[in-house]
Amino acid sequence: MKTFKYFYTLLLVVLLLPFTACESTDDGSYVAPITVYEKINGDWKITSLKQVDEIAKSNSQSPSEMTLTGQFDFSTFSISLDVDADKEPTTYKVGGSAPQFFPSEGYWALDYSFHNTDGSPNIINLFSDAARTTAIGELYVTSIPGSNRTMELRFTRKSKGVAFVSYVYQLSPLNESNE
């Protein structure tokens, strides 16, 4: 009796097995991953600018930070990060009448096209030539736009490899068409 029971169970499994896997799942077509270029390209205006005294900060001295937004015409600062049709970087241009901490125009490229998995900021390398052979500066992208359409850039001045002052730019889209 037990053998008939096992036989019928096995027969039932064999007969039903082909009907369980008849539906294939459509995974859709391939879509390239979103790059950091797609998130930061476009025209950006300043919402705030903070100067950080890196030496005072490392020595726990106060004040180590100072807001510069309303001073020296920094409220007019804007930056355009242009990309081509393939979302590859081309040129950048700084607008406004704020003092220049880095060159006001040139070419740009990221050190890595995607978010860094170790949590370190992406670096925007600034170049004077289209071939991107002559570096003229670098900006750290410390906050990448996502659901919150703001970006934070950090420009750090160094002497003999030691950072002594940083400028932290909080930026928002010049218009909401940035994608």
N, C-alpha and C positions, 0 to 999 in steps of 0.2 A: 504494500500500500504506500509505503514511504517512497519507493522508487517512482510510482506513478505521480505522486505529488511533486517530486523534484522534476520529473519529466515534463509535466504540464506547466510548471513555473518557468522552466528553461524554454519551452516552446513559446510561451506567452512573451517572454523577454525578446526572443529572437524575432518574433512576428511584429512586435511593437517598436523595436529599436530603429528600423529604417524610417519610421514616421516621426521620430523625435528630432531629427537633424535635417529636416527638409527646408527649413527657412534660413536663408543666408542674410547676414547683417550687412547693410550698406554702410561702409565707413566713410563715404564721401570722397571727394577728390582731395589731392594734396594741396595744402595751403602753407605757404612759407611762414615761419615764425615771425612775430612782430619784433623789430629791432629797436634799439634805443634811438637810432636815427629818426624813425617814424614818430617817436614820442617827443623829441626835442626840436625838430625842424620847425621853421616858421619865424614869426616876428614876436618878440617878447619885450615887455616894458617892466620897469622896476617898480616893486611895491615897497621894498625896504633895502637898505644897505647898512651893514654893520662892519665896523673895523674891530679886529681882534688882535690885541697885543699878545703874541704867542709866548714871549719870554715872561711877561707878567702872569699869564695864565699857567704856564708850567711851574712857576714859583708860588702859585696860589696868592698872588697879590691883587689888590683891587685898586682902581677899576681895571679890568682886563678887556672890557668891551665898550664900544662907543657907537651910537647910532649916527650915521652920516646922511641919512635920506634927505632931510630938509636943508642940508648945508651944501655949499659949493655947487649948486645947481644939479646935484645928483638925481633929483626927482625927474629930470628930463632924459635919463639914461634909457636906451633901448638897444637891443641886439637882434640881428636877423641871421639865422642859421639856415642857409639855403641848401637844398638837395636837388638832384636831377630827377628825371622820370623814373629811374630805377631805385629811388630813395637812397642814393649814394651822395655823400657830402660834396659840396662845391665850394661856395664862398661864404664868408661871414662879413658883417658890417655892423659897427657900433654907431649909434646915432645919439643925438642930444649934445648938450654943451657941458657935460660933467667932465672933470679932470680924467685924463686917460691913464689907467694903470697898466693896460696892455695895448698892443697895436690896434688901431681902429678898423682895419680891414685886412683881408687876406683870405687864406684857404684854411679849411679845418678838416679833421678826421678824428674819430674816436680810437682809443687804444684797443677797444673790443666792442663789437657791434651789439652785444647782448648784456644783460645784467650780470655783474660779477657774482659768482656763486659764493665767494668768501665774504661778501658784504662790503668790500672796498668800493670806493666811488669810481665811476668811469672817468676817464680823462679825455678832455677835448684838447687835442694837440693843434696848435695854431702854426701856420706856415706862411711864408712870404711869397712862395711860388706855387704854381699849379701842379708841379711835379711832386710837391710835398717833400722836398729835400732839405730846405732851410727852415728849421724850427725857430719860432719867435716867441713862444710862450705856451702855457698850458693852463687850462681851467679844470677844476674838479667838479663833476656833477654829483653833488651830495644828496640831491633829492630829485628823482625823475618823476615827471608828471604821469599820473594814472587817473584814477577816479577824481582825484583832486588836481585840477589843472594849474598847478604851480610847479616851478622848477627852482632849485637852489644851486647856484654856482659859487665856487670858492676859488679865489685867486690868491696865491701865497707868494710873498716876497722872501727871498733867502739870501743870506750872505755866507759864503764858504760852506754851503750845504745846510746851514742852520736857518730854520724858519724864524722870522722875527715879527712879521705882521701879515695878517690875512684879511681879505675883504670878502664878506659873505653877501651875495646878491640874491634876494628873493624876487622872483620874476613871475609874471602872469602873462597870458597871451594878450598881444596887442588887440587882437579881435578873436572871437570864438571860432574862427574857421581853421585854427591850427588843429591838425589831426595827427 
